[in-house]
Amino acid sequence: MPAEGEGGFAEWQEVAERWERGRKLLWDSTRPVSEWLVERLGPRPGQTVLDLAAGTGETGFLAAPLLEPGGLLISSDRSPKMVEAARRVAGERGIGNVEFRTLVSERIELASTSLDGVLCRFGYILKGDPPPALVEIRRVLRPGGRVAFAVWGGRARNSWMTVPTEVMVERGHLAPPSAEEMRTSERRNPRVIARLLEQAGFGEGEIEEMAVSYRFADSSELWFFVSELRGPLSLAFERLEEAERRVVRAAIEERCAAAEPGSFALGGVSVNVVAS
């Protein structure tokens, strides 16, 4: 669930185990995005599909059965620990037509024109100007192949992203988002994405915005989300003294209160894209 440009390799290696523990909470809220991507990609028997920045693998695992018989899913992530987590999840689900690879989206170590489709949900696909990931995806796709990806919309439209960060910034525990991070945020909109697709050699794509809501049954579930599953931000919470952690937690809960007593919610917008 990283935002574009958020965090570094070492930090995501460190939080991989947390993501594996919390994958059900993440999946329950974001599964509609993955279903949209797989439906628009349209996997067919015998095809080869790559899932980039797969995390614990759930998006690609929706596509894997549709590739049978004779097809292959390549589930990949830049973090070897994430790749191992995805391998365990696939084993639990009995998914056999999958190969696991450690790959980075900016340098996809696969042959040109070797894939029928690429999935990427909430990865670093728009990082850079122009984004090298889009050029690499275009290279590895066969003629007529498709990419289906999702990125989070701009920061201001994603309270799950901004609320915990704003509290930490206000309390002096984090620096405000950098100018580069804000520029990256501003490009996560349909108009800019359409231009980036064209620059990378894709035809006109379908771009659709989808509302996403993280809902939490109680304060413990909310705190688990922000303190364990928010990637590098979660590591910052660990550095707080216990008294300060309670203050930060209370401030986050106040800003996330939902209509139902005792429950909490954080919203967002996913920008879903398919192109060939």
Secondary structure, 3 states (H helix, E strand, C coil): CCCCCCCCHHHHHHHHHHHHHCHHHHHHHHHHHHHHHHHHHCCCCCCEEEEECCCCCHHHHHHHHHHCCCCEEEEEECCHHHHHHHHHHHHHHCCCCEEEEECECCECCCCCCCEEEEEEECCCCCCCCCCHHHHHHHHHEEEEEEEEEEEECCHHHCHHHHHHHHHHHHCCCCCCCCHHHHHHHHCCCHHHHHHHHHHCCCCCCEEEEEEEEEEECCHHHHHHHHHHCCCHHHHHHHCCCHHHHHHHHHHHHHHHECCCCCCEEEEEEEEEEEEC
